[in-house]
Amino acid sequence: MLLYLFLAIYFFVLITVFLYASHRYYMIYLYYKYKKNKPVPAGKLDALPRVTIQLPVYNELYVIKRLISAACNIDYPRELLDIQVLDDSTDETALIARECVIDFRKQGFDIYYIHRDNRAGFKAGALANGMNTAKGEYIAVFDADFVPQKDMLQKTIHFFSDRSTGMVQTRWSFLNSKYSLLTRIQAIMLDGHFVIEHAARNWSGRFFNFNGTAGIWRREAIETAGGWQHDTLTEDLDLSYRAQLKGWKFIFLTEETSPSEIPVDINAFKTQQHRWAKGSLQTARKLLPGIIKSDLPLKVKVEAFFHLTNNVSYLLMLMLSVLMYPSMVARINIGWFQMLVTDVPFLLVATMGISFFYTCSQREAYRDWKSRLKYLPMLMSFGIGLSVNN
């Protein structure tokens, strides 16, 4: 009896991993099917609106000057732009940021330094605190490791000519992707998320999410969705789903990129991945019941389920790795061929699905995509290793 229970658990895990991996095939299908649906502005705004740029910062002394300078260098009428440096730092960053803000204020920029001694709510708390004094009807957000493009606002603001548009997200690009093997693999992982997943969801009429940075919000969308909340580790994902549940439309621009730096230290990378994995499941627990009960189209509900619970696959991969050998020993009497017939198709489809997914993302994003494929085996190994961490 225990043997049958053990095998039932093994095949349940195997089939579930197969389903999540197969979902990547579906993402690729949606991407190519709806590729013609790339968003374009409905028109031009009659007059440029006031925009607030929020720069949430915590102990970023090496990049804070670059961030503030890039934000001030954005091509937008100065009288319609205010910039907030939302600094929760406990190190020298605070002094550097304050001095930098003073320098730019002397040059005529409407820029403010806002420091909190109490980090309540962390980034979500800082953003919510900034909203109290923000002057803009649109809010752009850039993390410390980003370098906003000079024309970012000019290329995004007119998408809000559609009154239902609540947020516009640009695609991340990577300044230091060639720094090491770790950064090369991270870049490919993130390209899969941005190039294929975001585009497929957005163009096919499903929900996708603001990534916490390199995007611009309609202030009204933030406020009607309940504002920034800090009961999950992924406040951006949480707010995104709440806003779309309220009927706001999101737009993803694959052609417009925001340069950033990705972690060069393995521990920083693991911490980031763990936070994203845990936060997405916290958001799933918080919002999925309401999404399922809502009157949203079935396709939106199904995709929301796979999107928000996708990080369960790390646990499943870990379980599969542990269960695979004992399951083979337990079935040794049925013969190797029979085991190959039952197990290999699922494993092969799952493995090929992930490889195909990242291959497509590289092909769509880069001319030299073939030279990047040599990193896929190492990416797969990273995925297995991250299952323990995540």
C-alpha distance (Angstrom), angle and dihedral (degrees) to the residues before:
residue distance angle dihedral
M1 . . .
L2 3.82 . .
L3 3.80 89.2 .
Y4 3.81 91.9 56.4
L5 3.82 91.2 46.5
F6 3.80 90.9 50.5
L7 3.81 92.0 49.3
A8 3.82 90.9 46.5
I9 3.81 89.8 55.2
Y10 3.80 91.4 46.7
F11 3.80 94.4 51.3
F12 3.80 91.9 43.3
V13 3.80 89.7 55.3
L14 3.81 92.2 43.2
I15 3.80 93.3 51.3
T16 3.82 92.7 44.7
V17 3.81 91.3 51.9
F18 3.80 87.0 48.8
L19 3.83 91.0 53.0
Y20 3.81 94.3 50.4
A21 3.80 91.0 46.1
S22 3.81 90.9 47.5
H23 3.78 88.6 54.0
R24 3.80 87.1 69.5
Y25 3.81 88.8 61.3
Y26 3.79 86.7 54.0
M27 3.81 91.1 51.6
I28 3.79 89.8 53.3
Y29 3.80 90.4 48.3
L30 3.83 91.5 51.4
Y31 3.80 91.5 46.3
Y32 3.79 94.6 56.2
K33 3.79 95.0 36.8
Y34 3.80 94.0 54.5
K35 3.79 99.1 31.1
K36 3.80 89.2 114.2
N37 3.82 88.5 62.2
K38 3.80 95.1 74.9
P39 3.81 105.6 150.0
V40 3.79 121.8 -106.7
P41 3.81 126.6 -177.4
A42 3.79 113.9 -88.7
G43 3.79 86.9 -136.7
K44 3.78 140.4 -51.7
L45 3.78 125.5 -63.9
D46 3.79 111.2 -109.0
A47 3.79 89.9 -130.3
L48 3.77 131.1 10.0
P49 3.82 110.5 -103.4
R50 3.78 128.2 -136.4
V51 3.82 113.1 -89.9
T52 3.79 130.3 -162.3
I53 3.81 117.5 -154.0
Q54 3.79 113.2 -153.8
L55 3.81 119.3 -159.9
P56 3.83 109.3 -170.3
V57 3.81 109.3 -162.4
Y58 3.79 137.2 179.9
N59 3.82 121.0 176.9
E60 3.82 97.4 -30.7
L61 3.81 101.1 141.8
Y62 3.83 94.8 152.1
V63 3.81 97.1 55.6
I64 3.81 105.7 25.0
K65 3.83 95.2 95.7
R66 3.80 91.3 48.7
L67 3.79 91.4 50.2
I68 3.82 95.7 49.2
S69 3.81 92.5 44.3
A70 3.81 92.2 50.6
A71 3.81 91.8 48.4
C72 3.81 91.3 51.1
N73 3.80 90.0 47.2
I74 3.82 93.5 59.2
D75 3.79 111.6 123.2
Y76 3.80 103.5 -115.8
P77 3.82 132.9 115.0
R78 3.80 105.1 -79.1
E79 3.80 92.7 -139.9
L80 3.82 89.5 58.9
L81 3.80 97.0 48.4
D82 3.78 132.3 77.9
I83 3.79 123.9 176.4
Q84 3.80 127.3 -153.0
V85 3.79 122.3 -161.8
L86 3.81 100.7 -158.1
D87 3.78 100.0 -163.6
D88 3.80 122.9 -177.7
S89 3.80 92.4 164.3
T90 3.79 123.9 145.8
D91 3.82 96.7 -170.0
E92 3.82 138.0 56.5
T93 3.80 90.6 -58.7
A94 3.79 89.2 84.7
L95 3.82 93.5 59.7
I96 3.83 93.9 43.1
A97 3.81 92.5 48.0
R98 3.80 93.6 47.1
E99 3.81 92.5 50.6
C100 3.81 91.3 46.3
V101 3.80 91.4 51.7
I102 3.82 90.8 49.9
D103 3.81 90.2 52.3
F104 3.78 93.3 51.9
R105 3.81 92.7 44.7
K106 3.80 88.1 56.7
Q107 3.81 87.3 55.1
G108 3.80 90.0 56.7
F109 3.81 101.6 -98.2
D110 3.79 118.9 144.7
I111 3.80 93.3 -128.8
Y112 3.80 129.8 145.2
Y113 3.77 135.5 -165.1
I114 3.82 112.7 -142.2
H115 3.80 116.6 -175.3
R116 3.80 126.8 -174.4
D117 3.79 121.7 -162.2
N118 3.80 89.3 -168.1
R119 3.83 112.7 60.6
A120 3.80 93.8 -157.5
G121 3.81 108.9 165.2
F122 3.81 91.1 5.3
K123 3.83 110.9 -135.2
A124 3.80 94.0 -5.3
G125 3.79 89.1 51.3
A126 3.80 91.8 50.0
L127 3.81 92.4 49.7
A128 3.80 92.2 47.1
N129 3.80 90.5 48.7
G130 3.79 90.2 51.2
M131 3.79 91.2 52.3
N132 3.82 88.9 65.9
T133 3.81 91.3 69.6
A134 3.82 102.0 23.2
K135 3.81 111.6 124.6
G136 3.79 99.6 -164.1
E137 3.77 129.9 95.9
Y138 3.82 85.3 -147.2
I139 3.81 125.1 51.3
A140 3.81 123.3 -154.4
V141 3.82 118.4 -168.2
F142 3.80 128.7 -158.9
D143 3.80 126.1 175.9
A144 3.79 121.2 -138.9
D145 3.82 94.9 -100.6
F146 3.83 92.7 58.0
V147 3.79 131.1 90.5
P148 3.83 108.2 -153.8
Q149 3.79 113.6 -137.1
K150 3.79 114.6 -116.7
D151 3.82 92.8 -121.5
M152 3.81 96.7 41.3
L153 3.81 96.7 112.9
Q154 3.79 94.2 41.6
K155 3.81 89.8 54.9
T156 3.80 96.6 46.2
I157 3.80 109.7 31.3
H158 3.82 97.0 74.8
F159 3.81 91.7 60.3
F160 3.80 84.2 74.8
S161 3.80 89.7 68.3
D162 3.80 81.8 92.6
R163 3.80 101.3 79.6
S164 3.82 91.9 -146.6
T165 3.83 94.4 58.9
G166 3.78 110.3 109.1
M167 3.82 103.4 170.1
V168 3.80 140.8 12.3
Q169 3.82 118.8 -158.1
T170 3.79 125.0 -165.0
R171 3.80 124.6 -152.7
W172 3.78 119.5 -100.1
S173 3.78 118.6 -120.3
F174 3.78 124.3 -172.4
L175 3.78 128.6 -122.2
N176 3.80 95.0 -171.0
S177 3.80 103.0 33.9
K178 3.82 91.2 124.6
Y179 3.81 94.8 49.9
S180 3.81 95.3 99.2
L181 3.77 144.2 -23.1
L182 3.81 88.7 -88.9
T183 3.80 93.5 56.2
R184 3.82 92.6 44.8
I185 3.80 90.6 54.7
Q186 3.80 92.8 45.3
A187 3.80 90.5 52.1
I188 3.81 91.5 53.8
M189 3.81 91.2 47.5
L190 3.80 91.8 51.1
D191 3.81 92.6 43.9
G192 3.79 88.7 58.6
H193 3.78 89.6 54.0
F194 3.80 96.3 46.1
V195 3.78 105.3 31.0
I196 3.81 98.7 42.7
E197 3.82 111.0 14.7
H198 3.80 100.1 41.4
A199 3.78 93.4 42.2
A200 3.81 94.5 45.2
R201 3.79 93.1 49.6
N202 3.77 95.7 43.9
W203 3.80 98.7 43.4
S204 3.81 93.1 46.0
G205 3.81 94.9 51.9
R206 3.80 98.5 -103.9
F207 3.80 128.6 127.4
F208 3.79 120.6 -87.9
N209 3.78 130.8 171.0
F210 3.77 143.8 -112.2
N211 3.80 107.1 -116.3
G212 3.78 97.6 -139.8
T213 3.80 93.8 -101.3
A214 3.82 144.6 36.0
G215 3.78 93.2 45.1
I216 3.79 140.6 95.4
W217 3.80 128.1 -131.7
R218 3.76 133.7 -158.3
R219 3.80 101.2 -122.1
E220 3.79 91.3 -136.3
A221 3.82 90.2 58.6
I222 3.81 91.3 55.9
E223 3.79 92.8 47.4
T224 3.82 98.3 44.6
A225 3.83 89.9 49.1
G226 3.80 91.5 57.0
G227 3.80 100.1 -94.4
W228 3.79 129.3 -104.5
Q229 3.80 111.6 -24.9
H230 3.79 127.1 -171.9
D231 3.80 104.2 -157.9
T232 3.82 89.8 106.3
L233 3.82 131.8 46.2
T234 3.81 90.7 -123.8
E235 3.79 102.9 58.4
D236 3.82 89.8 164.9
L237 3.81 94.1 57.8
D238 3.79 91.0 44.2
L239 3.82 94.6 51.5
S240 3.81 91.3 43.7
Y241 3.78 93.6 58.5
R242 3.80 93.4 42.1
A243 3.81 90.5 52.0
Q244 3.80 93.8 48.1
L245 3.80 89.8 47.7
K246 3.80 85.8 58.0
G247 3.81 89.0 56.7
W248 3.80 101.4 -99.9
K249 3.79 116.3 146.2
F250 3.81 121.0 -132.5
I251 3.80 126.9 -153.0
F252 3.79 128.6 -156.0
L253 3.80 120.7 -160.5
T254 3.79 113.1 -157.1
E255 3.79 93.2 179.7
E256 3.80 96.2 53.7
T257 3.80 112.7 73.1
S258 3.79 134.3 -169.3
P259 3.82 113.6 -152.9
S260 3.80 116.2 -130.2
E261 3.77 142.9 163.3
I262 3.79 121.4 -116.3
P263 3.82 124.4 -150.1
V264 3.80 114.2 -77.0
D265 3.80 93.6 -170.6
I266 3.80 119.5 78.3
N267 3.80 93.5 -140.5
A268 3.80 92.1 52.2
F269 3.80 88.9 49.0
K270 3.82 92.6 50.0
T271 3.80 91.3 48.2
Q272 3.80 91.3 50.5
Q273 3.82 93.0 48.3
H274 3.81 92.5 47.1
R275 3.80 90.9 50.9
W276 3.81 92.5 50.1
A277 3.80 92.7 46.6
K278 3.78 94.8 48.3
G279 3.79 93.4 42.1
S280 3.79 94.3 52.2
L281 3.80 91.5 53.0
Q282 3.80 90.9 46.7
T283 3.80 87.5 53.5
A284 3.80 90.5 47.8
R285 3.79 90.8 53.1
K286 3.80 90.6 47.3
L287 3.81 101.0 44.5
L288 3.82 111.4 17.7
P289 3.83 95.7 80.9
G290 3.80 89.8 55.3
I291 3.80 92.4 44.7
I292 3.81 91.9 51.6
K293 3.82 92.1 48.5
S294 3.80 93.3 46.9
D295 3.81 126.4 95.9
L296 3.81 92.3 -113.4
P297 3.83 117.0 134.8
L298 3.80 114.2 -85.7
K299 3.81 91.9 -116.2
V300 3.82 89.8 59.1
K301 3.80 92.8 48.5
V302 3.79 93.7 48.5
E303 3.79 93.1 48.2
A304 3.81 91.4 46.3
F305 3.81 88.7 54.3
F306 3.80 93.5 51.6
H307 3.80 92.6 41.9
L308 3.80 97.3 49.7
T309 3.81 96.7 39.6
N310 3.80 97.5 39.4
N311 3.81 93.1 108.1
V312 3.80 89.7 64.5
S313 3.80 83.0 81.0
Y314 3.82 89.3 76.1
L315 3.79 90.6 61.5
L316 3.78 90.6 43.8
M317 3.82 92.7 51.0
L318 3.78 90.3 50.9
M319 3.81 91.7 49.4
L320 3.80 90.8 47.0
S321 3.80 91.6 51.8
V322 3.79 90.6 52.0
L323 3.81 96.3 43.2
M324 3.80 100.1 42.3
Y325 3.80 100.4 80.1
P326 3.84 96.4 42.2
S327 3.80 89.8 48.7
M328 3.80 90.5 54.5
V329 3.81 91.3 49.0
A330 3.80 90.2 48.7
R331 3.83 90.8 53.8
I332 3.79 97.7 40.4
N333 3.81 91.2 117.8
I334 3.81 93.7 63.2
G335 3.81 91.5 61.5
W336 3.78 135.5 -111.3
F337 3.80 95.6 -90.6
Q338 3.81 93.4 57.1
M339 3.81 90.3 49.2
L340 3.78 90.9 50.9
V341 3.80 90.9 50.6
T342 3.81 93.0 51.6
D343 3.82 100.9 38.9
V344 3.78 110.2 27.8
P345 3.85 99.0 61.6
F346 3.82 90.8 56.8
L347 3.80 93.6 44.9
L348 3.79 93.1 44.2
V349 3.81 94.7 49.9
A350 3.82 90.3 46.9
T351 3.80 93.9 49.0
M352 3.79 94.9 42.9
G353 3.80 90.7 46.5
I354 3.79 92.5 58.9
S355 3.81 92.9 44.0
F356 3.81 92.4 47.8
F357 3.80 90.9 47.9
Y358 3.81 93.9 56.0
T359 3.80 92.5 40.3
C360 3.81 89.8 57.1
S361 3.80 91.9 48.6
Q362 3.80 91.7 53.4
R363 3.80 92.1 45.4
E364 3.80 91.6 52.7
A365 3.81 96.1 45.2
Y366 3.80 106.3 38.7
R367 3.79 139.4 40.1
D368 3.80 91.3 -147.4
W369 3.80 92.1 50.7
K370 3.80 95.0 133.3
S371 3.80 91.9 62.6
R372 3.81 89.1 57.0
L373 3.79 96.4 55.9
K374 3.80 92.5 80.2
Y375 3.81 87.5 75.8
L376 3.82 94.6 59.2
P377 3.85 96.3 89.3
M378 3.80 89.2 53.0
L379 3.80 90.4 46.5
M380 3.81 89.3 54.8
S381 3.80 89.8 50.4
F382 3.79 90.0 50.5
G383 3.77 89.5 52.9
I384 3.80 92.0 55.2
G385 3.80 91.2 45.8
L386 3.80 92.6 49.0
S387 3.80 89.9 55.6
V388 3.80 88.6 77.4
N389 3.80 93.2 47.1
N390 3.79 96.1 43.8
